[in-house]
Amino acid sequence: MPNTNTVPVVWFTSNADFRPGGGQVFQRGADPIVSLPTFDTDAANEASDSGVYEDIISLTSGRGSVAVSIFEVNRRNLAADANAQWGASGAGGTLTVGLDSDDKFYIESSTVDFTVAASADNAFYGLDVAGEVLVGGGAPFRRTATDDWVRGPFLNYRLTIDPTGAPAAFKIPTYDYHAQGLVTLLRESKGTTVVAGMDDDDRHGVESLQYLDNASSDATLNRIRWHVDALGRVVVSWTSALALSDITWIDTDIRDALGFIGDEVQVLVGTVETLTATKPADYGIFLSRPWIRNPRRVAEDFSHSTRLMNGGAAGNALDAEVDFIVDFWLDGYQSPATGIYDYAQHWAHNFLPTAPRGQPLTLYVGMDPRRKLEKTEITSTLIPYSELYSSDNCGYRRRMLRSPADSGRKVIEYQDSLEAYARASLQLSGRDRG
């Protein structure tokens, strides 16, 4: 679907290498200490990427919700949550929610019709804020959103579904929450063991901070969520019905890399308790403005040539690459979008050291956490939109490097004396050719 953001937010994120792991990270009161797994650093197994988190989203949430197949009583995956609530209401059959091949959110009942109550929250799913009437016709009953769902964090946006007849209406998600977005709510993390339905985004399902925090403090219902907000700050949230102690950081290096300084306090936002980092995470640069112009393509060939004595020439071609130069504005400390934090300094002192030349980078457009699917890659089985892929300009993950040709000397050039914005650029290389 066309991106609904009139000014798409652009993010660059880098790998977070936590090998060898095994260290203690934080503790909540008397709950068990949260520690990282011990990662395999054997070079022979490097392809598994164990301990190398793809980016800050993988590190915080694992790009999904804990699977029902792992915790039978857990209902955090939205599809499982909705179906469990449907059955508990007394309605017959099953209820399914998801994204279709046109990237529209849908709700489908196998046997019983339903309505969706009026709510401003409906708009975030692409549904009518005035409510959705009975689908009508025969089973199955599918209600497909007519508008696009909203990119970015989902801050306790809930739907009220009312089956026809005696079954009681219910809300989904069941618990109050803040999350990375609709895709994260829908995705079912299947862990690290290869099982049916597992995809490339499942590699950190049971290694994310969200999973580890829940395993320590809410292992039954998994109501704690971690996400990254629009400013690049890590946010920990949970329903106020869950009494949790403050986080005491043990590993201050990890704390600092995540943007926390140690004196943050919990804040009640409606019915959700939140703990928000003071600074953006080191593993990303998060822009409030779109790039200055579309990325410029730079073609470069790598070859050798020499003049011959007969007046001719001889040469051989080793390789040819196409790089992309992206120009953008960084928010300074006077930017109205970011308050007093200087993202230009963050760019130079925090982000670039995590993203040396030749290392993977992810380019996000519009805060869509899915992988970019090129139009030429679409097939009958690899559809344009799913919980993993989008054919919009979104997540160029595992496809970009910070180009070896990118300048190692970065100049912070503020727009004016107010230092509201600074101009910067990155040169990226595609990885499609392996």
ABEGO torsion letter per residue (X at the ends): XBBABABBBBBBBBBBBAOAEGBBABBBEABBBBBBBBBBABAAAAAAGBGBBABAAAAAAGGBBBBAAABAABAABAAAAAAAAAAAAGBBEBBBBEBBAAGBBBBBBAABBBBBBBBAAAAAAGBBAAEBBBAEEBOBBBBBBABBBBBEBBBGBBBBBBBBEABBBBBOBABBBBBAEAAAAABBBAEABBBBGBBAAAAAAAABAAAAAAAAABAAAGABBBBBBAAGBBBBBBBAABBBBBBBBABAAAAAAAGBAGABBBBBBEABBBBBBABBBAABBBBABBBABBBBBBBBBBBBBBBBAAGBBBBBBABBBBBBBBBBBBBBAABAAAEABBAAAAAAAAAAAABBBGBBBBBBBGGBABBBBBAAABBAABBABBAABBABBBBBBGABBBBAABBABBBBBBABAAGABBBBBBBBBBAAAX
